[in-house]
Amino acid sequence: MKLLLIEDDLAFARTLMRRLEAHTQAQAHADCVQSALFQARQLRPSHIILDMNLNNESGLQLLAPLRSLLPSARIILLTGFASIATAVKAVKLGADDYLAKPVSMALLLATLEDDIVHSHVSHDDEVMSPERLEWEHIQAVLTRNNGNISQTARQLNMHRRTLQRKLQKNRWQINLAEETLEKKKGQ
């Protein structure tokens, strides 16, 4: 497999590239939209792992150009801000799969190889927690407003700072989960 990793967090990218080294014939890394398109033209990867947030740019904007350049490449969108709304949008724009960080290496490899029966997708009989339901709703409204926090807060009848705190709190919880996972792997 020829892999292109598009990720702006250099430490995470290095770690992931090292872990995937045994499973790939060739690897390349890009940390922005322009570099990603250049690397895609040069390497012609069979598999792409794309981060949703690239500094101040959205990884979603890369899906259409990557898909037209590499129609048979397997594109996996990887994000720390998972929501149903962005997953649906990503698949409509050309992603083959959508994974939330932190993701286990086993699941990432299985997804890259398309060797899973989408067991990570929630089943209809599972009930979302109220916190998860609120997060999904916030993400859906935020997506409809193209990321405009002030407009989203008005539509949710919420103070802008309250919304910012909720978004920041969720990011903090994701970071904590990633750190806990790394500690468990180190033991």
C-alpha positions in Angstrom: 0.0 0.0 0.0 1.2 3.5 -0.8 0.0 5.8 1.9 -0.4 9.6 2.1 -1.0 11.0 5.6 -2.4 14.5 5.6 -2.1 15.7 9.2 -1.0 19.1 10.7 0.0 17.7 14.1 3.6 16.8 13.3 4.2 14.7 16.5 1.0 12.6 15.8 2.0 12.3 12.2 5.5 11.0 13.0 4.1 8.5 15.5 1.4 7.2 13.1 3.9 7.0 10.2 6.2 4.9 12.3 3.4 2.6 13.4 2.2 2.1 9.8 5.7 1.7 8.3 5.6 -2.1 8.4 2.3 -2.1 6.5 3.2 0.2 3.6 5.5 0.2 0.6 5.8 3.9 0.4 4.7 6.8 2.7 4.4 10.5 2.4 3.2 13.2 4.8 1.6 16.6 4.1 0.6 19.2 6.7 -1.5 21.6 4.5 -3.8 21.6 1.5 -1.2 22.7 -1.1 1.4 20.2 0.1 -1.3 17.4 0.2 -2.2 17.9 -3.5 1.5 18.1 -4.5 2.3 14.8 -2.6 -0.8 13.1 -4.0 0.4 14.0 -7.6 3.9 12.8 -6.8 3.2 9.6 -4.9 -0.1 8.5 -6.4 -1.1 6.8 -3.2 -3.5 3.9 -2.9 -4.6 5.0 0.6 -5.0 8.4 2.2 -5.5 9.3 5.8 -6.9 12.8 6.0 -7.3 14.9 9.1 -10.5 16.9 9.3 -8.8 20.1 10.7 -5.6 21.3 9.0 -4.5 24.4 10.8 -7.1 26.9 9.7 -8.3 24.8 6.8 -10.9 22.1 6.5 -9.8 18.6 5.3 -13.3 18.4 3.7 -12.2 20.8 1.0 -9.5 18.3 -0.1 -11.9 15.4 -0.6 -13.2 16.4 -4.1 -9.8 17.3 -5.6 -8.2 14.1 -4.1 -11.1 11.9 -5.4 -10.9 13.4 -8.9 -7.1 13.0 -8.9 -7.1 9.5 -7.4 -10.5 7.9 -8.1 -9.6 4.5 -6.8 -7.7 5.6 -3.7 -9.1 4.6 -0.3 -9.7 7.9 1.7 -10.2 7.7 5.4 -11.1 10.9 7.2 -9.7 11.0 10.8 -11.0 13.6 13.2 -11.0 14.6 16.9 -14.4 16.3 16.4 -16.6 13.4 15.3 -20.2 14.1 14.5 -22.9 12.4 12.4 -23.3 15.6 10.3 -19.7 15.8 9.3 -19.5 12.0 8.7 -22.4 12.2 6.3 -20.9 15.3 4.6 -17.5 13.6 4.3 -18.9 10.5 2.7 -21.0 12.6 0.3 -17.8 14.5 -0.7 -15.9 11.3 -1.4 -14.4 9.8 1.8 -14.6 6.0 2.0 -14.7 6.0 5.8 -14.7 8.3 8.8 -13.0 7.5 12.1 -12.9 9.5 15.4 -9.7 10.1 17.3 -8.5 8.3 19.3 -8.6 5.3 17.1 -6.9 2.0 17.7 -4.2 0.8 15.3 -6.2 -2.4 14.7 -9.3 -0.5 13.7 -7.2 1.9 11.5 -5.4 -0.9 9.7 -8.7 -2.8 9.2 -10.3 0.3 7.8 -7.4 1.0 5.5 -7.6 -2.5 4.2 -11.4 -2.3 4.1 -11.4 -5.5 6.1 -14.1 -4.7 8.6 -17.8 -5.1 8.9 -18.3 -1.5 10.1 -18.6 -2.6 13.7 -17.6 0.9 14.8 -20.8 2.4 13.5 -23.4 2.7 16.2 -26.4 0.3 16.0 -30.0 1.4 16.0 -30.7 -0.2 19.3 -28.0 1.7 21.1 -29.2 4.9 22.8 -27.1 8.0 22.8 -26.3 9.7 26.0 -27.8 13.2 26.5 -24.3 14.7 26.3 -23.6 12.9 23.0 -27.0 14.0 21.6 -26.3 17.6 22.6 -22.9 17.4 20.9 -24.4 16.0 17.7 -27.0 18.7 17.6 -24.4 21.5 18.2 -22.2 20.0 15.4 -25.1 19.9 13.0 -26.1 23.5 13.6 -22.4 24.6 13.5 -22.0 22.8 10.2 -25.2 24.5 8.8 -23.6 27.8 9.8 -20.3 27.1 8.1 -18.5 27.1 11.5 -19.8 30.6 12.5 -19.9 30.3 16.3 -21.9 33.5 16.9 -24.7 32.5 14.5 -24.8 29.0 15.9 -25.1 30.3 19.4 -28.0 32.5 18.4 -29.8 29.6 16.7 -29.2 27.4 19.8 -30.5 30.2 22.0 -27.2 30.0 23.9 -24.6 32.6 24.8 -21.6 32.6 22.5 -19.1 32.0 25.3 -21.2 29.1 26.6 -21.0 27.5 23.2 -17.2 28.1 23.0 -16.8 26.5 26.5 -18.8 23.4 25.4 -16.7 23.1 22.2 -13.5 23.5 24.2 -14.6 21.1 26.9 -15.3 18.4 24.3 -11.8 19.0 22.8 -10.3 18.6 26.3 -12.1 15.3 26.9 -10.8 14.0 23.5 -7.2 15.0 24.5 -7.6 13.3 27.8 -8.9 10.1 26.2 -5.9 10.1 23.8 -3.5 10.5 26.7 -5.1 7.7 28.6 -4.9 5.4 25.5 -1.2 6.2 25.1 -0.5 5.5 28.7 -2.3 2.1 28.4 -0.2 1.3 25.3 3.0 2.1 27.2 2.3 -0.3 30.0 
